[in-house]
Amino acid sequence: MPTPSSISSADIQTWYIEADAARGAGDIATAQALVERILAHDPGRAGARYLRGLLALDLNQLKVAQIWIERAIEVLAHPDFYTTLCLVQLKLNALTSATQTARQGLALQPDSTTLHYYEGAALFAQGLIDEAALSYGKLLELEPDHAQAHANMGVVARVLGELDEAEWHLRRAMVLAPDDRSAHAHLGPVLLAAGRYEEAWPWFEERWANFISPEGRPAPRARPQIPLPQWKGEDPDAARHAQRESATGSRLLVISEQGHGDSLQFVRYLPLALERFSRVGYVCRPALRRLYEQSLCMRWPGLVLVDAETADLDDWDWHCPLMSLPMAFGTRLDTIPAAMPYLYADPKGAASWRAKLAALPNPELPRVGVIWAGGHSGMMEDKMRSLTPEQIAPLLALPHIRWVSLQKTEDATKRPNGAMRANLTDWMGEVMDFADTAALIENLDLVISVDTSVAHLAAAMGKPVWLLNRFAGCWRWLRDRDDSPWYPTVRLFTQRKRGDWDEVLTRVAAALQERFVPQDGRAAR
């Protein structure tokens, strides 16, 4: 072992090479010991600081990795350092910092496709869609066949409302990287938004890959692994008979997925499935159980709710994810099962809310439920679909309306503020599940909602719903229309300019004045 005084630059370089080799071989402990030895003798060595950060990244110690790579940059502003630091910041969801880091790195290396890619990912996650499009565009100028850039550009184009461009980029990504499921997954919603349902549903089966990691790469979730055949529309009893099994009535287990709104929209297919199966089970989440018991199970013998933890697969012959049922039934725009209502309020619960509303001043005023924000704080799409309390407050100041809150959230920034409370009846603290919400909605004349689960609930109950729809919104609302083939009572108020809620609310206010002409000078306060 050399003495401290005899350590040379060559020794340190040898340790560095050995540390890098150990890391490459997966021997993190040895690599880390060597790096610590280097830093003990030469604490200002940029390469050792950077390698220390890489080792922390290997161990998913993101904060530690960030510190060491920043220390490396203090000594040497190298493009590779900025590239890795940007990746770490993306993983930490430090999006503003990641954008700044990417741009600092690009100032040193303008042709870095990785930095352009990371910059686009950071900008997109912040909702800066136009800037993200520029980043991916520059990347594709440098590397026209960058498959994941095409896939991400397809997503950007969809958010910009450019469905044809989105489809082109996604199909190009699929040609360049046939095994990359993320492009397949994103193509489904693009085709659905265009109303091309028959073509879209098979692509929509790839939706489990339709999730993006913080650094902008596909991060597919696991498709539910059920050891039963998936029903795709065939005659279930004939299929079982061909397999020499009993054909006395097949049983279908439907798997819940994604959000509450998706469940509320697609449970309409469960009674239809009972026309093909002797028994249909639905894996139901607790917040929806009481609503579905009273709305579906009591009306449709043979339809049962099961808990995921206790489902016995021996009781079932087939399975189907809930949002695969439209494909199984060959749903087209003109065959959407849109008979309303298919969800109902509990009469006793509705009567209880009715009594409370009747006890308020001016009980004859029209009752309008309102929900201004979604329930997934922090997600880019939630930011795009939601209004702030400050944005919705002027609408609630309109007189001659009894405004009733349907906003249920743990996010303090989405709760009613002081300016709203004077105009808003808010009993959501008493609401425990969707059955309670349905009972309250039963007593309302209209629901005004952003694109969230309450809008689906009210529409499925046959209530008039005015949907505050973001620019180029969810595929289910299609494009360039103010109605919905899924819900006859829904009226869409869609942003004409991305992010502009003021113009939308101006139209809503005018429509409210047309719908509810004041009978006298009284206002709800």
JOKA-V856301 format. One record per backbone hydrogen bond with DSSP energy under -0.5 kcal/mol. NH is the residue of the N-H (numbers start at 1). CO is the residue of the C=O. E is the energy in kcal/mol with one decimal. If there is no record, write none. Layout:
BEGIN
NH,CO,E  NH,CO,E
END
This chain:
BEGIN
6,3,-1.5  7,3,-0.6  7,4,-0.9  12,8,-2.1  13,9,-2.5  14,10,-2.2  15,11,-2.6  16,12,-2.3  17,13,-2.4  18,14,-2.5  19,15,-2.9  20,16,-2.6  21,17,-2.2  22,18,-2.6  23,19,-2.4  24,20,-2.2  25,21,-1.7  26,23,-1.5  27,22,-2.6  28,26,-1.5  31,27,-2.1  32,28,-2.8  33,29,-2.2  34,30,-2.2  35,31,-2.3  36,32,-2.5  37,33,-1.7  38,34,-2.3  39,35,-2.7  40,36,-1.7  41,37,-1.2  41,38,-0.6  42,38,-3.0  45,42,-1.9  46,44,-0.6  49,45,-2.1  50,46,-2.6  51,47,-2.5  52,48,-2.4  53,49,-1.9  54,50,-2.3  55,51,-2.4  56,52,-1.8  57,53,-2.2  58,54,-2.4  59,55,-1.4  60,57,-1.7  61,56,-3.2  62,60,-1.4  65,61,-2.6  66,62,-2.6  67,63,-2.1  68,64,-2.3  69,65,-2.4  70,66,-2.4  71,67,-1.9  72,68,-1.8  73,69,-2.2  74,70,-1.6  75,71,-0.8  75,72,-0.9  76,72,-2.7  78,76,-1.6  81,78,-0.7  82,78,-1.7  83,79,-2.3  84,80,-2.3  85,81,-2.5  86,82,-2.5  87,83,-1.8  88,84,-2.4  89,85,-2.5  90,86,-2.3  91,87,-2.3  92,88,-1.8  93,90,-1.4  94,89,-2.8  95,93,-1.6  98,94,-2.4  99,95,-2.3  100,96,-2.2  101,97,-2.8  102,98,-2.6  103,99,-2.1  104,100,-2.1  105,101,-2.5  106,102,-2.4  107,103,-1.6  108,104,-0.8  108,105,-0.7  109,105,-2.2  112,109,-1.8  113,111,-0.9  116,112,-1.9  117,113,-2.3  118,114,-2.7  119,115,-2.6  120,116,-2.4  121,117,-2.3  122,118,-2.6  123,119,-2.5  124,120,-2.6  125,121,-2.2  126,122,-1.0  127,124,-1.9  128,123,-2.5  129,127,-1.6  132,128,-2.1  133,129,-2.4  134,130,-1.6  135,131,-2.1  136,132,-2.5  137,133,-2.2  138,134,-2.4  139,135,-2.1  140,136,-2.5  141,137,-1.5  142,138,-1.7  143,139,-2.8  146,143,-1.6  147,145,-1.0  150,146,-2.0  151,147,-2.3  152,148,-2.7  153,149,-2.6  154,150,-2.1  155,151,-1.5  156,152,-2.4  157,153,-2.7  158,154,-1.9  159,155,-2.1  160,156,-1.8  161,158,-1.5  162,157,-2.8  163,161,-1.2  166,162,-2.4  167,163,-2.6  168,164,-2.1  169,165,-2.4  170,166,-2.3  171,167,-2.6  172,168,-2.2  173,169,-2.4  174,170,-1.9  175,171,-1.7  176,172,-2.2  177,173,-2.5  180,177,-2.1  181,179,-0.9  183,180,-0.6  184,180,-0.8  185,181,-2.6  186,182,-2.2  187,183,-1.5  188,184,-1.1  189,185,-0.8  190,186,-1.3  191,187,-2.4  192,188,-2.4  193,189,-2.6  194,190,-1.3  195,192,-1.8  196,191,-2.4  197,195,-1.5  200,196,-1.9  201,197,-2.5  203,199,-0.6  203,200,-0.6  204,200,-2.2  205,201,-0.8  205,202,-0.7  206,203,-2.1  207,204,-1.7  209,206,-2.1  210,207,-1.9  211,209,-1.4  213,217,-3.9  216,213,-2.5  219,211,-3.3  221,208,-2.6  226,224,-1.0  227,225,-0.5  228,226,-2.3  229,317,-0.6  231,319,-2.7  236,234,-0.8  239,235,-2.1  240,236,-1.9  241,237,-2.4  242,238,-2.2  243,239,-1.0  244,241,-2.0  245,240,-2.7  252,279,-2.5  253,318,-2.3  254,252,-0.6  254,281,-3.6  255,320,-1.9  263,259,-1.6  264,260,-2.8  265,261,-2.0  266,262,-2.2  267,263,-1.8  268,265,-0.5  269,266,-1.9  270,267,-1.7  271,267,-0.5  272,268,-0.6  273,269,-2.2  274,270,-1.3  275,272,-1.3  276,273,-1.8  277,273,-1.7  278,250,-2.2  279,250,-1.1  280,302,-2.8  281,252,-3.0  282,304,-2.3  283,254,-2.5  284,282,-1.0  284,306,-1.9  288,285,-1.5  289,285,-1.0  289,286,-0.7  290,286,-0.6  292,288,-2.4  293,289,-2.6  294,290,-2.0  295,291,-2.0  296,292,-2.6  297,292,-2.0  298,293,-1.7  299,296,-0.7  300,296,-1.9  303,300,-2.0  304,280,-2.6  304,302,-0.6  306,282,-2.5  310,307,-0.8  311,307,-1.0  313,311,-0.7  315,312,-2.2  316,313,-1.7  317,251,-2.2  318,251,-2.2  319,229,-2.2  320,253,-2.0  322,255,-3.0  324,321,-2.1  325,321,-0.5  325,322,-1.5  328,324,-2.0  329,325,-2.1  330,327,-1.5  331,326,-2.8  335,332,-1.6  336,333,-0.6  338,336,-1.2  341,460,-0.6  342,460,-2.4  343,460,-1.5  350,346,-2.7  351,347,-2.2  352,348,-1.9  353,349,-1.9  354,350,-2.3  355,351,-2.0  356,352,-1.6  357,353,-2.6  358,354,-2.3  359,355,-1.2  360,357,-1.3  365,362,-1.9  366,400,-0.6  368,366,-0.6  368,402,-2.5  369,367,-0.5  369,446,-2.8  370,404,-2.2  371,448,-2.0  379,376,-1.7  383,379,-2.0  384,380,-1.8  385,381,-1.9  386,382,-1.4  387,372,-3.5  389,413,-0.6  392,388,-1.9  393,389,-1.7  394,390,-0.5  395,392,-0.8  396,392,-1.5  397,393,-0.8  397,394,-0.6  398,395,-1.7  402,366,-3.3  403,401,-1.0  403,423,-0.6  404,368,-2.7  405,425,-2.9  406,370,-2.5  408,406,-0.7  409,407,-0.5  412,410,-0.7  414,411,-1.8  415,412,-0.9  420,417,-0.8  421,417,-2.0  422,418,-0.8  423,420,-1.9  424,420,-0.5  424,421,-0.8  425,403,-2.9  426,424,-0.7  427,425,-0.6  430,427,-2.4  431,428,-1.1  432,430,-0.6  434,287,-2.1  437,433,-1.7  438,434,-2.6  439,435,-2.0  440,436,-1.8  441,437,-2.7  442,438,-2.0  443,440,-1.5  444,441,-2.4  445,367,-2.7  446,367,-1.3  447,464,-2.0  448,369,-3.2  449,447,-0.5  449,466,-2.3  450,371,-1.5  451,468,-0.6  452,450,-1.8  455,452,-1.0  456,452,-1.1  457,453,-2.3  458,454,-2.7  459,455,-2.2  460,456,-2.6  461,457,-1.2  462,459,-1.6  463,458,-2.3  465,489,-2.1  466,447,-3.0  467,465,-0.7  467,491,-2.6  468,449,-3.0  468,466,-0.6  469,467,-1.1  469,493,-2.0  473,470,-1.0  477,474,-1.8  478,475,-1.9  484,487,-0.5  490,487,-1.6  491,465,-2.8  492,482,-2.6  493,467,-3.0  494,492,-0.6  495,469,-2.5  500,497,-2.4  501,499,-1.2  504,500,-0.6  505,501,-2.8  506,502,-1.9  507,503,-1.7  508,504,-2.2  509,505,-2.7  510,506,-1.9  511,507,-2.3  512,508,-2.5  513,509,-1.9  514,510,-1.6  515,511,-2.4  516,512,-3.1  517,515,-0.7  525,523,-0.7
END
